[in-house]
Amino acid sequence: MGVEEWPGYLPERLYTNAYGYALRPDVGEMWRKYAPYINADPNSTLSKQLGAEIRHEAFLQKLLTGRIKGGAQLPPKERKKIEEVVEYVEKTLERMRNYKDKKGQVFQDLSRLTQFVIDELELEGFKPPRTGPSAHAPGRSSWDDTFTENYARDRQVNKQKVEKDMEEYFDETEKEARKEEKKGKKGVEEKPEKKEPTKITVEDVEKARKGSEQVVKEYQQAKRVEVDQLTPMFAPVATAVSPSEYRDQKFITEMNAALKEWKTGRKEIVGRSGARLSIPHYIRHREEPFITRIRKSARGRKILVIADFGSMESQQEEYKKAIVSSMEVLNGIGSKTALYGFGGEKGSGGWFFFKVKRFEEPRWTPNHKTAALEAEYPCTPTDKVYRGLLPYIRKHRPDVTITITDGAPDNSEETERMVKQLKKHTRMVAFGIGTNEAEARRMGARLKRFGYHKVFAVDDVNKIPRRLVNLIAPTGRR
């Protein structure tokens, strides 16, 4: 689904699959290690547990990457069963994509499908790890753990071994792609068919093998930036879509116009007496200035953006436009920016706290990805996010910290307390985007209760630029 929605995602998906394939346990080695215990007493609890662990790992690898690492060493009967179950699951999921708004039907079918996998692979009673290595099998961990910073370090993964396994994955995938291309050339076609988004070509594999230009740049950038120990709960965003997909040109034009005075460093307001001297008017209104200069400058200012992707599903497209466009413009006028966020982790029912850009990174670039973030989980743990960012804010002391939210945190009292605490180190402002004027008014009223320095809410993303500038802008008259 991601490949169909986001152009150019397929090579990155392949790259991620290859990386996951390289780091996951070798199922063949697991079988060789556990076979003596399984064969000694096939009906024992230990035998069933070890067999379930092998089948579960092989099932995940086949379903998520298309391959089983070391699968050739599995008993043919075991491997055939796993491949049949995966094929059935894929067909069922494909059929369920046509349900659209039939959420009840999706729930029922997923429940039945899960039980089918448990029964067919004899996983009843087996408890996959939620996080971290298991006690009796240090190499075992949840699939999500594979892509964390700690996974490779804790297992002392050999870089050369990872590269070798990734190349093995790419080689096999390329062979399959070439076979498919040869099949297509056998028949004579009057018009070449449009490439299916999910069809893997040799070109896709080649791009994935290189890591894709964006991924390479991302890792190079990561090497130059010191690992941030102040925000351990926030994970990097591993998405495939460039922010350019969500550049809103109208928004950017409006915000650039609003920020024009920031670039010059001042705004001049001509008084009612005009810019030229009028003796009669001067006698009557000598206290009124001809021109008022308001100092405005954002160059060098630190601006931290906290994006709520928790219960924002209905407005998430507008949020992405506002976030991506704002970050681009602020970067363009010399502001130092950082972007952190929180939301539902797709498919897991758990929380995902993420970091897109930190102050330590000099500029906002296409590698800072927000477009593929999903608003899924119907909660807003604003207080937890503030608590997690407190050490970072205390260290960097941003001039402004902007929270983009729906104004309805789960724990109002704790959120209010954290806002009060953070106000000692930064100027706390917040804004939200409602679906209509009435909702925007209610949202603004909710936000005011938490003690932010400034708040506002709008019902249209294009109303944000000037109001956002006024929230951020430092002003002084002379």
LINLINMO-V818612 format. One record per residue. SS is DSSP state (hx for helix, st for strand, lp for the rest). PHI is phi as a letter, one per 30 degrees, with the letter a starting at -180 (999 if undefined). D_LAST is the distance of its C-alpha to the last C-alpha in Angstrom with 1 decimal. Layout:
[[SS/PHI/D_LAST] [SS/PHI/D_LAST]]
This chain:
[[lp/999/56.7] [hx/d/53.8] [hx/d/55.4] [hx/d/55.8] [hx/d/52.3] [lp/c/50.4] [lp/e/51.5] [lp/i/52.1] [hx/d/52.5] [hx/e/56.3] [hx/e/56.1] [hx/d/53.7] [hx/d/55.9] [hx/d/58.8] [hx/d/56.9] [hx/d/56.2] [hx/d/59.8] [hx/d/61.1] [hx/d/58.9] [hx/d/60.1] [hx/e/63.6] [hx/d/63.4] [hx/d/62.1] [lp/d/64.2] [lp/d/67.6] [lp/d/70.6] [hx/d/72.8] [hx/d/75.9] [hx/d/75.4] [hx/d/74.8] [hx/d/78.1] [hx/d/80.0] [hx/d/78.6] [hx/c/79.4] [hx/e/82.6] [hx/e/85.0] [hx/d/83.7] [hx/d/83.7] [hx/d/87.2] [hx/d/88.6] [lp/a/88.2] [lp/e/86.5] [lp/c/86.6] [lp/d/84.9] [hx/d/81.5] [hx/d/80.2] [hx/d/81.6] [hx/d/80.0] [hx/d/76.6] [hx/d/76.7] [hx/d/77.9] [hx/d/75.2] [hx/d/72.5] [hx/d/73.8] [hx/d/74.0] [hx/d/70.6] [hx/d/69.0] [hx/d/71.0] [hx/d/70.1] [hx/d/66.3] [hx/d/66.5] [hx/d/68.6] [hx/d/66.5] [hx/c/63.0] [hx/c/63.8] [lp/i/67.1] [lp/b/69.0] [lp/c/70.8] [lp/d/70.3] [lp/i/73.9] [hx/d/75.2] [hx/d/78.3] [hx/d/79.5] [lp/d/79.5] [lp/e/82.9] [hx/e/83.3] [hx/d/83.8] [hx/d/80.6] [hx/d/78.5] [hx/d/80.0] [hx/d/79.3] [hx/d/75.6] [hx/d/75.2] [hx/d/76.9] [hx/d/74.6] [hx/d/71.5] [hx/d/72.8] [hx/d/73.4] [hx/d/69.9] [hx/d/68.3] [hx/d/70.3] [hx/d/69.5] [hx/d/65.7] [hx/d/65.9] [hx/d/67.7] [hx/d/65.2] [hx/d/62.4] [hx/d/63.9] [hx/d/63.5] [lp/h/59.9] [lp/c/59.1] [lp/d/62.3] [hx/d/60.7] [hx/d/63.8] [hx/d/66.1] [hx/d/63.9] [hx/d/64.0] [hx/d/67.8] [hx/d/68.5] [hx/d/66.2] [hx/d/68.1] [hx/d/71.4] [hx/d/70.4] [hx/d/69.3] [hx/d/72.6] [hx/d/74.4] [hx/d/72.8] [hx/e/73.7] [hx/d/77.3] [hx/d/77.9] [lp/c/76.5] [lp/h/77.9] [lp/c/74.6] [lp/e/75.5] [lp/i/74.4] [lp/d/72.4] [lp/c/68.8] [lp/d/66.5] [lp/d/63.8] [lp/d/60.5] [lp/a/58.7] [lp/i/59.7] [lp/d/63.2] [lp/d/66.2] [lp/d/68.3] [lp/c/71.5] [lp/b/70.0] [lp/e/67.0] [lp/d/66.4] [lp/c/66.0] [lp/a/62.6] [lp/d/60.9] [lp/d/60.0] [hx/d/56.3] [hx/d/56.5] [hx/e/57.6] [hx/c/54.1] [lp/c/52.4] [hx/d/51.4] [hx/d/54.0] [hx/e/57.0] [hx/d/57.7] [hx/d/56.9] [hx/d/59.1] [lp/c/62.0] [lp/h/61.5] [lp/d/61.8] [lp/d/62.9] [hx/e/60.6] [hx/d/63.5] [hx/d/65.4] [hx/d/62.5] [hx/d/62.2] [hx/d/65.9] [hx/d/66.0] [hx/d/63.1] [hx/d/65.0] [hx/d/68.1] [hx/d/66.2] [hx/d/64.9] [hx/e/68.4] [hx/d/70.1] [hx/d/67.4] [hx/d/67.7] [hx/e/71.5] [hx/d/71.3] [hx/d/68.8] [hx/d/71.2] [hx/d/74.1] [hx/d/72.2] [hx/d/71.4] [hx/d/75.1] [hx/d/76.1] [hx/d/73.8] [hx/d/75.3] [hx/d/78.9] [lp/d/78.5] [lp/c/77.8] [lp/c/74.7] [lp/d/74.1] [lp/b/70.4] [lp/d/68.5] [lp/d/67.2] [lp/d/63.5] [lp/d/62.8] [lp/d/62.7] [lp/e/59.4] [lp/c/61.3] [lp/d/63.9] [lp/d/63.6] [lp/c/64.2] [hx/d/64.9] [hx/d/61.5] [hx/d/59.8] [hx/d/61.7] [hx/d/60.7] [hx/d/57.0] [hx/d/57.4] [hx/d/59.4] [lp/d/56.5] [lp/i/54.2] [lp/i/52.3] [hx/e/49.4] [hx/d/46.8] [hx/d/48.8] [hx/e/49.4] [hx/d/45.7] [hx/d/45.0] [hx/d/47.5] [hx/d/46.2] [hx/d/42.7] [hx/d/44.1] [hx/d/45.9] [hx/d/42.7] [lp/c/40.9] [lp/d/42.0] [lp/d/43.5] [lp/d/41.2] [lp/c/43.1] [lp/d/40.3] [lp/b/41.0] [lp/d/44.8] [lp/d/45.1] [lp/c/43.1] [st/c/45.3] [st/d/44.4] [lp/d/44.7] [lp/c/47.9] [lp/c/47.5] [lp/c/48.4] [lp/c/45.8] [lp/d/42.9] [hx/e/39.6] [hx/e/39.8] [hx/d/42.2] [hx/c/39.4] [lp/d/36.7] [lp/c/35.5] [hx/d/34.3] [hx/d/32.9] [hx/d/30.9] [hx/d/29.6] [hx/d/28.7] [hx/d/26.7] [hx/d/24.9] [hx/d/24.2] [hx/d/22.7] [hx/d/20.5] [lp/c/19.4] [hx/e/18.8] [hx/d/15.0] [hx/d/15.7] [hx/d/17.8] [hx/d/15.4] [lp/j/12.7] [st/a/10.1] [st/b/10.6] [st/c/10.1] [st/c/11.2] [st/d/13.1] [lp/d/13.5] [lp/d/17.2] [lp/d/17.6] [lp/i/17.4] [lp/d/16.2] [lp/c/18.9] [lp/d/19.3] [lp/b/21.8] [hx/e/23.2] [hx/e/24.8] [hx/d/21.8] [hx/d/19.5] [hx/d/22.1] [hx/d/22.2] [lp/b/18.5] [lp/d/16.8] [lp/d/14.2] [lp/d/13.0] [lp/d/10.3] [lp/d/11.9] [st/b/9.5] [st/c/6.6] [st/c/5.6] [st/c/6.5] [st/d/7.7] [lp/b/11.4] [lp/a/14.3] [lp/c/17.8] [lp/d/19.5] [lp/i/21.6] [lp/d/21.0] [st/c/24.3] [st/b/25.4] [st/c/28.8] [st/c/30.5] [st/c/33.6] [st/c/35.8] [st/c/38.4] [st/c/41.5] [lp/d/43.7] [lp/c/44.4] [lp/c/42.4] [hx/e/45.3] [hx/d/44.8] [hx/c/41.2] [hx/d/41.5] [hx/d/41.4] [hx/d/38.0] [hx/d/36.7] [hx/d/37.9] [hx/d/36.0] [hx/d/32.8] [hx/d/33.2] [hx/d/34.3] [hx/d/31.9] [hx/d/28.8] [hx/d/30.0] [hx/d/30.5] [hx/d/27.1] [hx/d/25.3] [hx/d/27.5] [hx/d/26.7] [lp/c/22.9] [lp/j/23.7] [lp/d/23.6] [st/c/26.4] [st/b/28.5] [st/b/31.6] [st/b/33.8] [st/b/36.5] [st/a/38.5] [st/a/41.6] [st/l/44.3] [st/d/48.0] [lp/d/50.1] [lp/e/52.1] [lp/i/55.6] [lp/c/55.7] [lp/i/54.5] [lp/c/52.4] [st/c/48.8] [st/b/46.9] [st/c/43.8] [st/b/42.4] [st/b/39.8] [st/c/38.8] [st/b/36.1] [lp/c/34.9] [lp/d/31.9] [lp/d/34.5] [lp/d/35.1] [lp/d/32.7] [lp/b/32.5] [lp/d/33.5] [lp/b/36.8] [lp/d/39.7] [lp/d/41.4] [lp/d/39.1] [lp/c/41.2] [lp/b/40.4] [lp/d/42.2] [lp/c/45.5] [lp/d/44.4] [lp/c/46.2] [lp/c/45.4] [lp/b/48.7] [lp/d/48.9] [lp/d/48.3] [lp/b/46.4] [lp/b/42.9] [lp/d/43.0] [hx/e/39.2] [hx/d/39.8] [hx/d/42.0] [hx/d/39.4] [hx/d/36.7] [hx/d/39.2] [hx/d/40.2] [hx/c/36.7] [hx/e/35.7] [hx/d/36.8] [hx/d/35.0] [hx/d/31.7] [hx/d/32.2] [hx/d/32.6] [hx/d/29.9] [lp/h/27.2] [lp/e/25.7] [lp/d/22.0] [st/b/23.4] [st/c/27.0] [st/c/27.9] [st/c/31.3] [st/c/32.9] [lp/a/35.7] [lp/c/37.8] [lp/i/36.6] [lp/b/40.2] [lp/d/40.8] [lp/d/44.4] [lp/c/43.5] [hx/d/40.8] [hx/d/41.0] [hx/d/40.8] [hx/d/37.9] [hx/d/35.9] [hx/d/36.8] [hx/d/35.8] [hx/d/32.4] [hx/d/31.8] [hx/d/33.0] [hx/d/30.9] [lp/d/27.7] [lp/d/28.0] [lp/c/27.5] [lp/a/25.4] [st/d/23.4] [st/c/26.2] [st/b/25.9] [st/b/28.8] [st/b/29.8] [st/b/33.1] [st/b/34.9] [lp/c/37.5] [lp/d/40.4] [lp/a/39.4] [hx/d/36.8] [hx/d/38.8] [hx/d/39.0] [hx/d/35.3] [hx/d/34.6] [hx/d/37.1] [hx/d/35.7] [hx/d/32.2] [hx/d/33.7] [hx/d/35.7] [hx/d/32.8] [hx/d/30.9] [lp/d/33.9] [lp/c/33.4] [lp/i/30.2] [lp/d/27.8] [lp/d/24.1] [st/b/23.9] [st/b/26.7] [st/a/27.7] [st/b/30.9] [st/b/31.9] [lp/c/35.3] [lp/b/34.5] [hx/e/33.2] [hx/d/31.3] [hx/c/29.1] [hx/d/27.7] [hx/e/25.3] [hx/d/22.3] [hx/d/22.9] [hx/d/23.3] [hx/e/20.1] [hx/d/18.2] [hx/d/20.3] [hx/d/19.5] [lp/d/15.9] [lp/d/13.5] [lp/b/10.2] [st/a/6.9] [st/c/3.8] [lp/a/0.0]]
